[in-house]
C-alpha cells in the first residue's frame, strides 16, 4: 500500500526548486504524490491549514507535515 504524499506550494522559485529536488526524489512505488498549487487551487487552503501547513512549500507524508525552506506564509495566499 502506498503512502499518500501531498506537496503544497505557491509556484514561487523556492517552491519550484523544492518540487524538482525533494518531491521528485520520492519513490513512486512507495508514495502516491499529489501536487497542489495553492495559488491556483485556493479552495484547498483550508485543507492545507487543517493538515498543519503554515507556509509553503510543505510536504505532507501520511499524517506528518514537513515544511521545506520558506517561500510564503499560508496567510499571504488567502484573500
C-alpha positions in Angstrom: 0.0 0.0 0.0 1.4 3.4 -1.0 1.6 6.3 1.4 -0.3 9.4 0.4 2.0 12.4 -0.2 0.7 15.9 -0.8 3.0 18.7 -1.9 1.6 22.2 -1.3 3.2 25.1 -3.0 2.5 28.6 -4.5 4.7 28.5 -7.6 7.5 30.7 -6.2 11.1 29.9 -7.0 11.7 28.2 -3.6 8.6 26.0 -4.3 9.7 25.1 -7.8 13.2 24.2 -6.6 11.8 22.0 -3.8 9.5 20.2 -6.2 12.3 19.5 -8.6 14.6 18.2 -5.9 12.6 16.9 -2.9 9.3 15.8 -4.4 10.9 14.3 -7.5 13.1 12.1 -5.2 10.2 10.3 -3.6 10.0 6.7 -4.6 6.8 6.3 -6.8 6.5 2.7 -5.6 6.2 3.9 -2.0 4.3 7.2 -2.4 1.2 8.4 -4.3 2.1 12.0 -4.8 -0.3 14.9 -5.4 1.0 18.3 -6.2 -1.3 21.2 -5.1 -0.6 24.7 -6.3 -2.4 26.8 -3.7 -2.2 29.9 -6.0 -4.4 28.1 -8.5 -6.4 26.0 -6.1 -7.3 28.5 -3.4 -10.2 26.3 -2.3 -7.7 23.9 -0.8 -6.0 26.4 1.5 -8.3 25.3 4.4 -7.4 21.7 3.8 -3.7 22.6 3.9 -4.2 24.6 7.1 -6.0 21.7 8.7 -3.1 19.4 7.7 -0.7 21.7 9.7 0.7 23.7 6.8 1.7 27.2 7.9 4.0 28.1 5.0 4.8 26.8 1.6 6.5 24.8 0.3 5.3 22.0 2.5 5.1 18.2 2.1 2.6 16.0 3.8 3.6 12.4 4.0 0.9 10.3 5.5 0.0 12.0 8.8 3.1 14.2 9.0 3.6 17.7 7.6 7.1 18.9 6.7 7.9 22.5 5.9 10.7 22.9 3.3 12.5 26.2 3.5 10.2 29.2 3.4 8.6 30.6 0.3 5.4 32.2 1.6 3.1 32.1 4.7 -0.2 30.4 4.1 -1.9 33.6 5.3 -0.4 35.5 2.3 -2.2 33.2 -0.1 -5.6 34.0 1.2 -7.6 36.9 0.1 
